[in-house]
Amino acid sequence: MTPGVRPLIAGNWKMNGTLRDAAALAEGVRAGLDRAPGADLLICPPFLHLHVAAASMGWKPVAIGGQDCSAEANGAHTGDVSAAMLADAGCGFVILGHSERRADHGETDAQVQAKAQAAIEAGLIPVVCVGETEAQRDAGEAEAVVAAQIAGSLPPDFAAAKGVVAYEPVWAIGTGRTPTEADISAMHNRMRAEVAARFPGLGETTRLLYGGSVKPSNAAAILALPNVDGALVGGASLKAEDFLAIAAAVPA
Ligand SMILES: O=C(CO)[C@H](O)COP(=O)(O)O
């Protein structure tokens, strides 16, 4: 953890479940909140399930987020959802630049930066994802790739808007494989240096999350690492029990 920074445990539900599932999952998280007093919690349902999740929370105290937004404010952009629409639906956050968006939709750093700026202007906190592929790690390029993604994906207002960076090595997502604690530490230390250099006076306390096969059994060790200020959880966030167990693993 980073001294003075309140941890954030975020659940990315991806494209899973029905309205009924979303209501039950959100209610399960809300009902178990007292197990995780040491962290802020964020759930990111699919767009169509945002309203039932928000209603279940009574709009608080678990934050709600989208999984993407348009860089455009409105207009003829079929299929897109604007940042203002997310805010209107009860969101306080939005995940941007997830590796699945970068891979499935060809999103570039410049596009992610534009989306993050749009999110900030709509009053949302962007959670910008970065991370290397397995080939990039094997080639010894992991830190350089992540540093370049940070340089290219974060808009100038990012740190002042309390933007969050999530390190998610692509090869660790949904695979059950995680980097070693030493590798996570090395990457998060590098990320801290990059963000602090880019945003002097603010980047030192920017929340840096780790994501990629986080589960109850490995959460405590990962969350105890310096410069790891929380987690972005995929599969394990689909069970309230597991998500809350991860949040409860935040060091006191
Ligand atoms: O979604 C994640 C959180 O964004 C990330 O992809 C990790 O997924 P997981 O490996 O299923 O936890």
The ligand as a Gaussian input file, in Angstrom:
#p B3LYP/6-31G(d) Opt

LIG

0 1
 O      -10.902000      -7.676000     -15.413000
 C       -9.937000      -7.647000     -14.861000
 C      -10.136000      -6.757000     -14.111000
 O      -10.258000      -5.801000     -15.149000
 C       -8.811000      -8.331000     -15.376000
 O       -9.092000      -8.556000     -16.674000
 C       -8.528000      -9.495000     -14.524000
 O       -9.475000     -10.515000     -14.688000
 P       -9.342000     -11.834000     -13.821000
 O       -8.034000     -12.457000     -14.162000
 O      -10.518000     -12.672000     -14.192000
 O       -9.375000     -11.391000     -12.378000

